Amino acid sequence: MKKIIILLFGIITVIGCTENKKHEKQDTKIQANTSKTWWKEGVLYQIYPQSFKDSDGDGIGDFKGIIEELDYLESLGITMVWMNPFFDSPMIDNGYDVSDYRAIHLLYGTMEDFDTMLAGMEERGIKFVLDVVVNHSSNQHHWFKEASSSRDSKYYNYYHWWPAEKGEPPYRYSIFDPEGAWDYNKATNSYYLHTFAEGQPDLNWENPKLRQEVYDIMKFWAEKGVHGFRMDAFQFASKDTTFPKFPEGHEKDFIKWYGMRPQLHDYLKEMYKEVMEPYDVFAVAEGAGSTLQDAHDIVDEDRYELQTAYHFEYVDMAKEPGSFDLTEFKEIFTKWDKSFAEDGWLAIFLANHDKARIVNRFGNPSPEFRTVSAQLLNTFLLSMRGTPYTYNGDELGMTNIDMPNIDDYVDIEALGNYKKALKINSDMDEFMKILNYSSRENSRTPMQWNDSENAGFTTGNPWKSVNKNYRDINVEAQDKDPNSVLNHFRKMTKLRNDNEVFVYGAYEMLDKHNKQVYAYTRTLDNKKVLVLLNFSDQESEISLEEIKQVETTLINNYSSFTSTDSKVTLKPYQAVVMTLKK
Ligand code: NOJ
């Protein structure tokens, strides 16, 4: 029988079904979350350094390229930058396999370039968030090289091993490797664990020496002046080290079986004391367990662990063409908002370097609706509660590319999933259709700066082909057009930066059954705003009591809208933000 395998490591992180002791009683009240701090007020922009701007013609983005674009960053109105890893690395997973946590990969420049870039951001009021990849290292890190040379190495216990005299380890799923998460090492006659690829051995967080090494690395960067850390895949750091057999049928709660053990909280509290507190930096967790409660246990203020989290339930929507459902989308965002109305803080995002482009997944990439739907999505991200995360290129409405053949792919995840699909005899046409739509390579194409060759990204041969639509979608063209996606993005960041109601204001969803329109209010003290978003390619109506209280229109991605006393008719993908009389 043919099967379709489900793509991407997001699938194994279905979140939030079984809830929730402490946070279950908030259904009826709306609440402003007002304990104030800079990282709640910030607007974060994610830079994928490999694809942002190449200054030396080698086809790969670099720090000097980013330095050239510091004024662009400032012009966006963003106040934080999270950059994907740029450390020494064999690059089997584009830098998420670090071989030296204190060294800059030659491709990106030097430590001096990094310092110049950081200082340039600082001057422009932009704080820097470092990607910390410490669930695993590269197998080329000297810790692993030494650990795998002898059981007597002082680094042996920096990793997880299964001594071969115990027989073969029980099968364990690997996110990237179709052959599973254990690999045999001859010199030590042991199997080592790799939750991700073979070249990404898991670090052993049980070992206090390893933990101290990690804190020292974080301190090194905090002393250089970074303001925050994004903890990569951190829910896997603490595991059941008896490595029991994975119970069949639990693929959806993968993390429960392979990570998120109670010791995670001890490690995070220790990290807080060692790094976050003394250096006054913040950290965001990638993923946050499987339930709302898991996420609260990591980020609530009185936990002294991490400060904010992004969970996967948002981005796990719309994995296949045509599967986006606005009702589900509204429910998910509302559920998480309600749960975090008083305690804890979340990132608000729809995409990153691990997902396809937002316009393709949640909007409409057709020439008719691409601009308005991208504007609508950015209006949403920048008017919700939580720190908004924008992935580079989404401020322009960049779109997916078309890659129908597996030979076009270079990403370890895509190639691993392809092999897994073959292994279980999947329908490969169907597999390729879904891969083409959802692959993370879609969002890794070079940034589109202008309409010159290679979109102004490089004068050389780009490491990844530029999206063919760069003559229509690029910074230079959009800069000049007051109605572009880019200028709409700037209006939204300004609105958010100037009005605390968008940061701290209570959120309330209106007309939850409306299948086309997402409507909500944000309220803080005597300020109240109404956000109306028509997520459909049809004109749509919404009837609301609040329409009578409309005062002024702050944002509208069309020149007008039609309304009576109680009803608004919105054009396709129209996004409107209005103030209301209180
Ligand atoms: C999550 C990162 O976002 C992804 O790009 C990477 O492949 C895995 N963690 C492994 O580090």
Boltz pocket constraint, residues with backbone or C-beta under 6 A from the ligand:
constraints:
  - pocket:
      binder: B
      contacts: [[A, 93], [A, 96], [A, 133], [A, 196], [A, 232], [A, 233], [A, 286], [A, 353], [A, 354]]
      max_distance: 6.0
